[in-house]
Amino acid sequence: MPFSDWDLRKAAKIPGALEHFEGFATRFLQETMECIRNEHENRIEGHFPITQVIFIVNCKDFPLGQLLNLGAIRNIIALGTTYEAHYPEIMYKAILINVPSYFGIGIAALKQVMAPKTMSKLCSYSTMANWKKDMIEVLDPAILPERYGGTADVKKGI
C-alpha cells in the first residue's frame, strides 16, 4: 500500500470529507475481510486457516505537511477508530517501511484510539536494510514483490 500516494489534506478539504473517509475506511477493511474469507475458502486442504492479514505500508516520500494538517490527522484517527470498532483482529501485523523520522506524529495520533494490543502489531522501519530480514521472516518470499525483498514478479499491487 503506497501510503504517500494518499492526499489526506486534500480529502479533508472536501465538504463532508470525514464521513467520506470513514466510508472509504469501512469499504477498505470490508474488502480486506472478503479477501481473507476467499483465501481461507480456497486454501489447500490441510493447510492452516487463513484468518488475518499482514499490511505492508510504504511511507516513502510521505509529506510532513500531511501530518501537520488537522483534517489529515482526523482522517488517520477515523481509520484507526473504524478498525478498532469493527475489525480489531484481522491484522496479524502491519509493517511500515521507508518511514520518515517525523512519522511518529501519525503513530501518536493512532495511539489515542487504538488498543495497545493493536499498536504492538505495528513494526516501523526507516530503511530496507532494517526491514527486509524481518519481512521475509513473516512472509513467504515467493509472494513478496522483488522491490520488498521477495522473489515475486508483481506489476500491480503493493
PLY file of the C-alpha trace (Angstrom):
ply
format ascii 1.0
element vertex 158
property float x
property float y
property float z
element edge 157
property int vertex1
property int vertex2
end_header
0.00 0.00 0.00
1.78 3.20 -1.13
0.62 5.46 1.70
2.42 8.51 0.31
0.05 8.46 -2.69
-2.87 9.32 -0.41
-3.50 13.05 -0.08
-5.24 13.21 3.29
-5.06 17.02 3.30
-6.99 17.30 0.04
-9.52 14.75 1.23
-10.06 16.78 4.40
-11.00 19.91 2.38
-13.98 18.31 0.66
-17.36 19.06 2.31
-18.33 16.02 4.36
-14.79 14.70 3.96
-14.57 12.93 7.30
-17.74 10.95 6.59
-16.45 10.10 3.11
-13.13 8.97 4.52
-14.84 6.87 7.20
-16.86 5.24 4.39
-13.65 4.60 2.46
-12.04 3.09 5.58
-15.03 0.82 6.13
-15.03 -0.34 2.49
-11.27 -0.93 2.55
-11.49 -3.02 5.72
-14.58 -4.87 4.48
-12.80 -5.75 1.23
-9.83 -6.92 3.29
-12.18 -9.20 5.26
-13.58 -10.53 1.99
-10.06 -11.29 0.71
-9.27 -13.15 3.94
-12.51 -15.14 3.63
-11.82 -16.01 -0.04
-8.22 -17.05 0.66
-9.39 -19.18 3.58
-12.07 -20.91 1.49
-9.62 -21.56 -1.36
-6.66 -22.71 0.71
-5.18 -26.14 0.14
-6.93 -28.71 2.29
-4.98 -29.39 5.46
-3.20 -26.04 5.47
-3.60 -23.63 8.35
-6.73 -21.49 8.44
-6.35 -18.01 6.97
-7.89 -15.53 9.39
-5.63 -12.47 9.35
-3.73 -10.17 7.02
-0.32 -8.54 7.00
-0.40 -4.94 5.81
2.73 -3.57 4.16
2.56 0.21 4.17
5.19 2.07 2.16
5.66 5.52 3.71
8.38 6.62 1.29
8.02 10.30 0.40
5.11 10.79 2.80
4.96 14.58 3.20
5.37 16.12 6.63
2.57 18.56 5.76
0.07 15.69 5.85
0.94 15.01 9.47
0.71 18.67 10.41
-2.76 19.11 8.91
-5.63 18.78 11.40
-8.00 17.37 8.76
-5.45 14.74 7.75
-4.91 13.76 11.40
-8.70 13.41 11.78
-8.69 11.03 8.80
-5.90 8.95 10.30
-7.80 8.78 13.60
-11.02 7.87 11.73
-9.25 4.96 10.05
-7.91 3.75 13.41
-11.28 4.15 15.11
-13.11 2.23 12.37
-10.54 -0.56 12.54
-10.76 -0.88 16.34
-14.57 -0.70 16.39
-15.29 -3.29 13.70
-12.17 -5.19 12.58
-9.82 -5.46 15.58
-8.40 -8.91 14.92
-8.00 -9.05 11.14
-4.44 -7.69 11.29
-1.64 -10.08 12.11
0.95 -7.38 11.62
1.41 -4.02 9.92
4.86 -3.44 8.50
5.52 0.24 7.88
8.54 0.66 5.61
10.62 3.64 4.50
9.24 5.56 7.45
10.48 9.16 7.73
11.63 10.30 11.18
8.64 12.63 11.59
6.10 9.84 11.07
5.88 9.44 14.83
3.25 12.22 14.74
0.85 9.90 12.90
1.67 6.99 15.20
0.97 9.21 18.22
-2.43 10.08 16.74
-3.26 6.39 16.29
-2.25 5.59 19.87
-5.15 7.77 21.02
-7.75 5.42 19.51
-6.09 2.05 19.06
-5.72 -0.66 21.66
-2.22 -1.42 22.99
-2.54 -4.93 21.52
-3.11 -3.43 18.07
-0.26 -0.95 18.47
2.06 -3.82 19.39
1.42 -5.27 15.91
2.93 -2.22 14.18
6.54 -2.56 13.04
8.17 0.58 11.73
11.37 0.62 9.64
13.25 3.52 8.12
15.47 1.61 5.65
15.34 -1.59 3.62
18.38 -2.89 5.46
16.28 -2.82 8.62
13.03 -4.32 7.37
14.00 -6.82 4.66
15.12 -9.56 7.08
12.10 -9.18 9.35
9.65 -9.08 6.45
10.98 -12.33 4.98
10.53 -13.97 8.40
6.76 -13.35 8.32
6.09 -13.54 4.57
6.98 -16.18 2.02
9.47 -14.53 -0.38
7.59 -16.21 -3.26
4.57 -13.92 -2.68
6.54 -10.80 -1.77
7.39 -8.41 -4.64
11.07 -8.10 -5.57
11.13 -4.42 -4.57
10.36 -5.52 -0.99
12.95 -8.28 -0.82
10.92 -11.17 -2.21
11.02 -13.10 -5.45
7.51 -12.44 -6.86
7.36 -10.63 -10.18
4.45 -8.31 -9.40
3.44 -5.48 -11.69
0.49 -4.19 -9.65
-0.49 -4.14 -6.02
1.78 -3.36 -3.12
0 1
1 2
2 3
3 4
4 5
5 6
6 7
7 8
8 9
9 10
10 11
11 12
12 13
13 14
14 15
15 16
16 17
17 18
18 19
19 20
20 21
21 22
22 23
23 24
24 25
25 26
26 27
27 28
28 29
29 30
30 31
31 32
32 33
33 34
34 35
35 36
36 37
37 38
38 39
39 40
40 41
41 42
42 43
43 44
44 45
45 46
46 47
47 48
48 49
49 50
50 51
51 52
52 53
53 54
54 55
55 56
56 57
57 58
58 59
59 60
60 61
61 62
62 63
63 64
64 65
65 66
66 67
67 68
68 69
69 70
70 71
71 72
72 73
73 74
74 75
75 76
76 77
77 78
78 79
79 80
80 81
81 82
82 83
83 84
84 85
85 86
86 87
87 88
88 89
89 90
90 91
91 92
92 93
93 94
94 95
95 96
96 97
97 98
98 99
99 100
100 101
101 102
102 103
103 104
104 105
105 106
106 107
107 108
108 109
109 110
110 111
111 112
112 113
113 114
114 115
115 116
116 117
117 118
118 119
119 120
120 121
121 122
122 123
123 124
124 125
125 126
126 127
127 128
128 129
129 130
130 131
131 132
132 133
133 134
134 135
135 136
136 137
137 138
138 139
139 140
140 141
141 142
142 143
143 144
144 145
145 146
146 147
147 148
148 149
149 150
150 151
151 152
152 153
153 154
154 155
155 156
156 157
